[in-house]
């Protein structure tokens, strides 16, 4: 059996770098896609993950770097003749986003699809369980708590520091946390409703997680060692997420 997290996009929006967010949770031949910014399909291909393996997509919020790859991915499934049903979870507004885009593009999938929106979502399967919880960003945004193969994983893409992240991450194996800014730019972070590397590390320490992964890092930092150094000063077992990096589960 093969279970792993595969990071497809790990940076904040930018036209010059891989500026989108997406993670694939691969388990026993199937995959769950978490967020789908522009460029997701290309990196799924580079990671060797077929669109036919994806039957569940979870969108954390409706900012472009997390959702603009969703409609193209849905269209590609039709063009490839994939008939597997698709379920899409997301915050309130995800149904309107999908259906209005499909209407404007005159696109109707050749497969069955289902859209489920809400704040406190529950995704249950015999191989995994996922629940969502609200985090604090400039629009309604979901954090995710994932249990698969005995592992507990928490994902929060865009958020300022908040107690709900710490509470839901308690004793988790992995915390994937917004680290858009360096601590020296913390004023910018809070102005834009994001976290710093130090904020992520403090959350990991308070929650007593095993491993912290920094993601959604701003393009302003070409040298990511600064953010890693800052985080490690508060929580040593920290990594910076990189394109096509995978974590076995």
N, C-alpha and C positions, 0 to 999 in steps of 0.2 A: 504494500500500500504506500502511496505517495501523498503526503500532505505538506504544503508549504505556502508561505506568503510570498508573492512576487510583486515587487514595486515597479510600476510602469512609469509613473510620473511623480516627481517629488519636489517640484519647485513652484513658487508663486508665479502668477501670469507674467509672460515675457514673450516678445516676438522673436528673440534671438537665441533662446535656450529652450530646453524641454519644459516649457512653462505651463504645466497642467498637473492635475492630481488624479491618480488612479492606482488602485491596488487590486490584484487578483488573489483570491483565496482558492488554492487548488487542492482538491481532496479526492483521491481515488478515481481520477479520470474526469471528474466534473470540476466546474469553477464557478465561484461567485465573484462578480465584479463590484467593487466599491468605488464609486465615483467614476466619471467618464468624461474627462476634459478632452479638448481637441488634441488629437495625436494618439488617443488610446488604442485605436485599431492597429496602428503601425507598430506600437510596442508590444501589443499582444502577439503580433506576428513574429517579432524579433524574439519574444520569449517562448515561442513554439506553442502558444495556447490558441487552439481553434475556437472560432465563434460558436461552433456547434457544441462546445463543452459548457457554454454559459447559458443557464436557464434562469438565473436570478441576478438582478442588478439593483444595487442600493445607492441612491443619490443622497448625499448629506445635506446639500442646499443648492439653491438655484443661482449660483454665481457661475459665470461662463467657464472658468477653468476647471469646474467640477461637473459640468453638464453638457457642454456644447459638442461633445463627441457621441452623445447618446443617440440622436436621430440618425446620423450617418451609420452608426453601428447597427441600428435596427434595419435600415435600408439594406445594408450589406448582407444581413441574414436572409432577407428575401431574395436578393440577387443570387446568392449562393444556393438557394433552394433548401435552406434549413427549415425543417418543419417542427422542430422541437418548441414546445410552448415556452413563453418568456413571461416572467413576473418581475415587475419593476416596483420598488418601494421608494418612498421619498416623503419629504415634508409637504404640508398643504401647498397646492399650486403645481405640483408635478404633473397631475393629470391635465390641467389646462395647458401647461407648457408643451406636453407631448401632443395632445390632440389638436391644438391650434397650429403647431408646426406641421403635422401630418396633413392637415387640411390645406394649408398654404402651399405645400409641396405636392399636393395631389397624390399622397403616398398612403397606401393601405398594405400592411404586412400580409404576407401569404401564410403566416402562422398565427396561432392564437396568442394573444397577449392579455395580461391583466395588470392594472395599475392600482396600487394600494398606497394611500397617503395618510399621514398622521404624525403625531409627535412621539407617542409611546407605542411603537410598533413591535410586534412579535413575529419572528420568522422561525418556524419550527420544522425540523426535518429529522429523520432517524439518524443522520450523521452529524448534524450541527444544530445549534440554536443561536439566534441573534435577537437582541433587543435593542431598542433605540432610546435615547434620553436627550433632553434639550441641553444645548450648550449656549454660550453667550457670544453672539456675533452680530453683525450689522443687519442681518435678516434671519429669519427662522432657520436654525441649523441643528442637525442631529449628530450626536455622538453615538457610537455603536459599541455594544458589548457582545463579543462573539465567543462561543464555546464550541470547540471542535477537537476531536481526538484527545480529550483530556486537557487541552490547553485553554486558557482564558486570555483573550486578546481584547484590548480596548483601543478604539480609533476615534480621534477627534481631529478633524481637519483644520477648521478655522474657528478660533475661540480666544477670548481673553481668559486669564486664569479664573476658574470657577470651581466651587465646591462639588458640583455634580460630577465633574471629571474625576476628582479624587475619590469620591464615594463609590463610583462605579468601577474604579480601577483597583480597589483594595485587594491586595495580594494577587494581582493579575500576573500572568507570565510575561506579557508584552504590553507596553503602552506605546502607541503611535500618536505623537502629539505635535500640534502646530508649533513651529519654531521659526516663524517668518522673519523675525528680527534678532539681531544681536542685542545683548543687554545694554550696550552703549546707546542703542537707538530705541530704548524702551518707550520714550515719549511718543514716537511715531507708531510703535506697536499698539499702544493703548488707544491712540487717536483713531486708528483704523480697525480696532476691535480684534487684534491678533495677540499672540504670545511671543515672548522671547525664549531663547534657549535656556535661560536660567529659570523662567517660569515653568517650562516643561520639566526641568530637572527637579524643581521643588515639588511639583505634583507627583512625580515618580517616587520621590523620597517619602512624601507623606503617605502615599498609597502602598508603600512597601512592595513595589513591583520587582520583577526579576530583571527585565531589560527595557530600556527606553530607546525609542527610535525617533529621531528628529526629522520632520518632514515639512513640506510647504515653505521652503526657505526662499527668501527674496533673491532676485537676480542681482541685487546690488552687491552680494558677497560672492566674489569669484574664488576666494580662499575660505573654504568651509571649516578649516581647522580652528578658527577663532570661536565659532559657535560650539564646536565640539569641546574645546578647552573650557569654555564658560560652563557648559552643562556638566562636564565631568567634575568640576570643582564642587558641585552640589550633589551629583549622583554619578558615581564612577562608571557603572555598567551602562554606558550610553554609546549608541552608534548614530551616524548620519545616514539616512536612507539615500540610496543612489539608484539610478536607472538600472533596471534588470537585476538588481540585488534580490536574493531570495533568502528566506529564513525557514529552515526545515521545522516541521511540527511533529 
